[in-house]
Amino acid sequence: MACQGNQRIINLQYPSNTSKKHKQEEVLAVKEDLETFSLLWLDAYVNTADNREVQQKLRTVINCIKTFDSVGPCQEYLERQDENEKILLIVSGSYGRQIVSKIHNLKQVTAIYVYCMNIISHLKWTRQFNKVMMITTSSTELIEKLSLDQRQRDKIEDLTMIPISISHQRKSTSNFNGDFMWSQLFLEVLLRVKQTPDDRQVLIQFCKEIYVDNDIQTKIIDEFERTYCPEKALWWYTRNTFLFKMLNNALRTNNIETLFLFRFFIEDLYNQLKNLHQNQCHQSQLTKVYRVQLLSVEEINMVQSSIGNYFSINKFLLTSTNGNLSSSLSSFITNCDNNTLQPVIFEINIDQSSNIECKPFANISKLSYFKDENEILFSIGTIFQIENVQCNEQDIWIINLNLCDENNDSKLKILLNQIRQESDLVSFVEDFSGGVGVRVEADLGGVGV
């Protein structure tokens, strides 16, 4: 919700004395976290001129690439990674024989591509490993196959990357679901952060460092630097570039360091959506929108056991007015782990018979990069109430949500007021920005609206 009245402002300052070496280490660490997938290449000759050229082309698909020229360090690195990481491995035939059997069952290893000198000599041993996606001697075939597979993986990932939070309120905020509190306080904090003339350039420089070896994204960053204005925020957000990937991944993982770098863009996006909402709310006949999703069995059970509770998603949520979505799920169902992921359609009911107060949502088709898609975008932290959860005849879960009126829903109003009154905004910023090196220059008490 928009900040109203005489609001005090939070001023965040970043330290300027970071050493060059430390900065490079930070950039490398952040680079690994900014995108969902990373690529490892293991080959004794991985750094030849030809292979470096292939790496450059592969960065247009996956920006984070690590290279190893011996098996031991590569295996140790893979085994150290969290099982929630998603790592692709390109490996030579000879090294593949040594390492694949040892790392194949690691959950963090998503796919393996054998890039070798002789396909026939490696056909037999690779057949027993279902993560081996191809064996090839051609760099062109390798790039084409990996790119095709990655487009499919990205589509599936977009359907699973949804940070859900559900209210389970008791007597005080200490008993609330922490993610639900975060989803409600986060946007209010960002909207109170004092912007400076340098904010945009700081983000641009950060992105240039992250994508320094990626020619395509570097050109797009240069275009952003030359042409961006607040009126183009939605256009840039819906375009498939570094902005969309970095922002959504940061929102999914609560990466506060990256989110604070994006704060001016998030505010521009929110304000543009708010203006659209105000222009459309009195003339829109919209009553229901839909969102295709893949959820884990655990997430579905959590939602199913929370009927009547409040439901929030900590990202900008794209939905469609098209309710015929079952067919679009079929291709994804066959390409994901059906033991853990289930197809879901969110049906969101919107009661516009009265002037409800909620975070902004609007039809963005006229301002989107993709003009022909009739999409409705909901703001970060929009609150819904869970009405029903059921599985239809096609084994697709239907989750019915009602858009909440934050002003006239008495229970929700009490809940939100309680969160704001019992939450110290300064402590909230400090708790979630400890790694950013920021300083809060305001003495704020409870969060007010």
JOGI-V872851 format. One record per residue. N is the residue number from 1. RES is the residue in one letter. D_CENTER is the distance of its C-alpha to the mean C-alpha in Angstrom with 2 decimals. Layout:
# JOGI-V872851
((N | RES | D_CENTER) (N | RES | D_CENTER))
This chain:
# JOGI-V872851
((1 | M | 21.48) (2 | A | 23.16) (3 | C | 25.17) (4 | Q | 28.82) (5 | G | 32.15) (6 | N | 32.95) (7 | Q | 29.79) (8 | R | 30.00) (9 | I | 27.48) (10 | I | 25.54) (11 | N | 26.08) (12 | L | 23.88) (13 | Q | 25.46) (14 | Y | 24.19) (15 | P | 26.85) (16 | S | 28.46) (17 | N | 30.46) (18 | T | 27.90) (19 | S | 29.77) (20 | K | 28.88) (21 | K | 28.66) (22 | H | 26.46) (23 | K | 24.19) (24 | Q | 23.95) (25 | E | 23.15) (26 | E | 20.36) (27 | V | 18.90) (28 | L | 19.18) (29 | A | 17.53) (30 | V | 14.56) (31 | K | 14.40) (32 | E | 14.05) (33 | D | 11.02) (34 | L | 9.06) (35 | E | 8.41) (36 | T | 8.22) (37 | F | 11.84) (38 | S | 14.92) (39 | L | 18.44) (40 | L | 21.73) (41 | W | 25.07) (42 | L | 28.24) (43 | D | 31.55) (44 | A | 34.72) (45 | Y | 34.65) (46 | V | 30.96) (47 | N | 31.76) (48 | T | 34.41) (49 | A | 34.26) (50 | D | 33.48) (51 | N | 30.60) (52 | R | 29.15) (53 | E | 29.27) (54 | V | 27.39) (55 | Q | 24.70) (56 | Q | 24.40) (57 | K | 23.91) (58 | L | 21.35) (59 | R | 19.17) (60 | T | 18.63) (61 | V | 16.76) (62 | I | 15.24) (63 | N | 15.54) (64 | C | 16.12) (65 | I | 19.55) (66 | K | 21.97) (67 | T | 25.59) (68 | F | 28.32) (69 | D | 31.98) (70 | S | 33.10) (71 | V | 32.13) (72 | G | 32.45) (73 | P | 29.83) (74 | C | 27.31) (75 | Q | 27.99) (76 | E | 27.86) (77 | Y | 24.48) (78 | L | 23.01) (79 | E | 24.71) (80 | R | 23.36) (81 | Q | 19.66) (82 | D | 17.84) (83 | E | 17.88) (84 | N | 14.14) (85 | E | 13.81) (86 | K | 13.92) (87 | I | 16.83) (88 | L | 18.94) (89 | L | 22.56) (90 | I | 25.16) (91 | V | 28.56) (92 | S | 32.16) (93 | G | 34.58) (94 | S | 36.66) (95 | Y | 33.83) (96 | G | 32.13) (97 | R | 35.29) (98 | Q | 35.00) (99 | I | 31.36) (100 | V | 29.84) (101 | S | 31.87) (102 | K | 30.79) (103 | I | 27.00) (104 | H | 26.54) (105 | N | 25.97) (106 | L | 23.32) (107 | K | 20.22) (108 | Q | 18.04) (109 | V | 19.99) (110 | T | 18.42) (111 | A | 20.95) (112 | I | 24.10) (113 | Y | 25.88) (114 | V | 29.53) (115 | Y | 30.75) (116 | C | 34.48) (117 | M | 37.98) (118 | N | 39.36) (119 | I | 37.51) (120 | I | 40.48) (121 | S | 40.84) (122 | H | 37.34) (123 | L | 37.23) (124 | K | 38.85) (125 | W | 36.82) (126 | T | 33.42) (127 | R | 34.25) (128 | Q | 33.77) (129 | F | 30.09) (130 | N | 27.75) (131 | K | 24.78) (132 | V | 26.90) (133 | M | 25.66) (134 | M | 28.45) (135 | I | 31.44) (136 | T | 32.35) (137 | T | 34.58) (138 | S | 33.07) (139 | S | 30.32) (140 | T | 29.88) (141 | E | 29.42) (142 | L | 27.00) (143 | I | 24.74) (144 | E | 25.08) (145 | K | 24.42) (146 | L | 21.43) (147 | S | 19.93) (148 | L | 20.76) (149 | D | 19.38) (150 | Q | 16.08) (151 | R | 15.68) (152 | Q | 16.26) (153 | R | 13.92) (154 | D | 11.01) (155 | K | 12.18) (156 | I | 12.44) (157 | E | 9.06) (158 | D | 7.63) (159 | L | 10.25) (160 | T | 9.50) (161 | M | 5.86) (162 | I | 7.37) (163 | P | 8.34) (164 | I | 12.00) (165 | S | 14.82) (166 | I | 18.47) (167 | S | 21.47) (168 | H | 24.32) (169 | Q | 26.55) (170 | R | 29.90) (171 | K | 32.18) (172 | S | 30.06) (173 | T | 26.54) (174 | S | 26.99) (175 | N | 26.77) (176 | F | 23.67) (177 | N | 20.49) (178 | G | 18.85) (179 | D | 15.34) (180 | F | 17.08) (181 | M | 18.81) (182 | W | 15.74) (183 | S | 14.16) (184 | Q | 17.54) (185 | L | 18.47) (186 | F | 15.41) (187 | L | 15.84) (188 | E | 19.57) (189 | V | 19.44) (190 | L | 17.56) (191 | L | 19.98) (192 | R | 22.83) (193 | V | 21.96) (194 | K | 24.63) (195 | Q | 23.51) (196 | T | 25.64) (197 | P | 26.68) (198 | D | 25.11) (199 | D | 21.49) (200 | R | 20.55) (201 | Q | 22.51) (202 | V | 21.00) (203 | L | 17.46) (204 | I | 19.11) (205 | Q | 21.05) (206 | F | 18.14) (207 | C | 16.35) (208 | K | 19.77) (209 | E | 20.18) (210 | I | 16.93) (211 | Y | 17.78) (212 | V | 21.53) (213 | D | 22.28) (214 | N | 20.25) (215 | D | 22.73) (216 | I | 20.74) (217 | Q | 17.82) (218 | T | 20.56) (219 | K | 22.40) (220 | I | 19.49) (221 | I | 19.05) (222 | D | 22.82) (223 | E | 22.64) (224 | F | 20.12) (225 | E | 22.56) (226 | R | 25.50) (227 | T | 24.42) (228 | Y | 21.66) (229 | C | 22.89) (230 | P | 21.48) (231 | E | 22.77) (232 | K | 20.46) (233 | A | 17.13) (234 | L | 16.26) (235 | W | 17.63) (236 | W | 15.49) (237 | Y | 12.21) (238 | T | 13.16) (239 | R | 14.34) (240 | N | 12.57) (241 | T | 12.71) (242 | F | 11.49) (243 | L | 10.50) (244 | F | 7.97) (245 | K | 6.43) (246 | M | 7.00) (247 | L | 6.21) (248 | N | 2.77) (249 | N | 2.84) (250 | A | 5.76) (251 | L | 5.43) (252 | R | 4.51) (253 | T | 7.27) (254 | N | 9.29) (255 | N | 9.98) (256 | I | 12.75) (257 | E | 14.27) (258 | T | 11.64) (259 | L | 11.14) (260 | F | 14.92) (261 | L | 15.19) (262 | F | 13.17) (263 | R | 15.28) (264 | F | 17.68) (265 | F | 15.19) (266 | I | 13.57) (267 | E | 17.22) (268 | D | 18.30) (269 | L | 15.72) (270 | Y | 16.80) (271 | N | 20.42) (272 | Q | 20.42) (273 | L | 19.00) (274 | K | 21.61) (275 | N | 24.37) (276 | L | 23.59) (277 | H | 23.62) (278 | Q | 26.96) (279 | N | 28.42) (280 | Q | 27.44) (281 | C | 27.94) (282 | H | 31.73) (283 | Q | 31.90) (284 | S | 29.11) (285 | Q | 30.29) (286 | L | 26.85) (287 | T | 27.18) (288 | K | 24.49) (289 | V | 21.13) (290 | Y | 19.18) (291 | R | 15.77) (292 | V | 15.66) (293 | Q | 13.64) (294 | L | 14.24) (295 | L | 14.81) (296 | S | 16.69) (297 | V | 20.30) (298 | E | 19.83) (299 | E | 17.25) (300 | I | 19.67) (301 | N | 22.54) (302 | M | 20.96) (303 | V | 20.50) (304 | Q | 23.94) (305 | S | 25.59) (306 | S | 24.23) (307 | I | 25.85) (308 | G | 26.91) (309 | N | 24.34) (310 | Y | 21.65) (311 | F | 18.08) (312 | S | 15.12) (313 | I | 11.41) (314 | N | 9.58) (315 | K | 7.61) (316 | F | 9.59) (317 | L | 10.72) (318 | L | 12.44) (319 | T | 15.57) (320 | S | 18.78) (321 | T | 22.45) (322 | N | 23.37) (323 | G | 24.17) (324 | N | 25.22) (325 | L | 22.03) (326 | S | 23.57) (327 | S | 24.44) (328 | S | 20.97) (329 | L | 19.93) (330 | S | 22.85) (331 | S | 21.60) (332 | F | 18.44) (333 | I | 20.61) (334 | T | 22.80) (335 | N | 20.12) (336 | C | 18.42) (337 | D | 20.00) (338 | N | 21.75) (339 | N | 23.06) (340 | T | 19.79) (341 | L | 17.66) (342 | Q | 19.23) (343 | P | 18.85) (344 | V | 18.30) (345 | I | 18.95) (346 | F | 18.27) (347 | E | 21.34) (348 | I | 21.02) (349 | N | 24.46) (350 | I | 25.09) (351 | D | 28.53) (352 | Q | 29.49) (353 | S | 33.18) (354 | S | 32.99) (355 | N | 31.12) (356 | I | 28.35) (357 | E | 26.52) (358 | C | 22.78) (359 | K | 19.74) (360 | P | 19.85) (361 | F | 18.94) (362 | A | 20.52) (363 | N | 21.18) (364 | I | 19.62) (365 | S | 21.39) (366 | K | 23.83) (367 | L | 21.40) (368 | S | 18.65) (369 | Y | 18.63) (370 | F | 19.48) (371 | K | 22.58) (372 | D | 23.58) (373 | E | 20.67) (374 | N | 21.57) (375 | E | 18.29) (376 | I | 17.99) (377 | L | 15.15) (378 | F | 14.95) (379 | S | 14.19) (380 | I | 12.02) (381 | G | 14.18) (382 | T | 16.34) (383 | I | 18.66) (384 | F | 20.04) (385 | Q | 22.85) (386 | I | 22.89) (387 | E | 26.02) (388 | N | 26.25) (389 | V | 24.77) (390 | Q | 26.69) (391 | C | 26.68) (392 | N | 28.38) (393 | E | 30.90) (394 | Q | 28.36) (395 | D | 26.63) (396 | I | 23.59) (397 | W | 22.54) (398 | I | 22.83) (399 | I | 21.34) (400 | N | 23.15) (401 | L | 21.69) (402 | N | 23.67) (403 | L | 22.33) (404 | C | 23.91) (405 | D | 26.38) (406 | E | 25.61) (407 | N | 29.17) (408 | N | 31.36) (409 | D | 29.83) (410 | S | 32.05) (411 | K | 30.28) (412 | L | 26.87) (413 | K | 28.60) (414 | I | 30.25) (415 | L | 27.05) (416 | L | 25.22) (417 | N | 28.39) (418 | Q | 28.75) (419 | I | 25.30) (420 | R | 26.12) (421 | Q | 29.68) (422 | E | 29.05) (423 | S | 26.08) (424 | D | 27.08) (425 | L | 24.71) (426 | V | 25.87) (427 | S | 25.28) (428 | F | 21.79) (429 | V | 20.94) (430 | E | 22.80) (431 | D | 21.26) (432 | F | 17.65) (433 | S | 18.63) (434 | G | 21.11) (435 | G | 19.61) (436 | V | 19.34) (437 | G | 23.10) (438 | V | 23.33) (439 | R | 26.37) (440 | V | 26.64) (441 | E | 29.67) (442 | A | 30.27) (443 | D | 32.06) (444 | L | 30.23) (445 | G | 31.02) (446 | G | 29.22) (447 | V | 26.42) (448 | G | 28.22) (449 | V | 27.38))
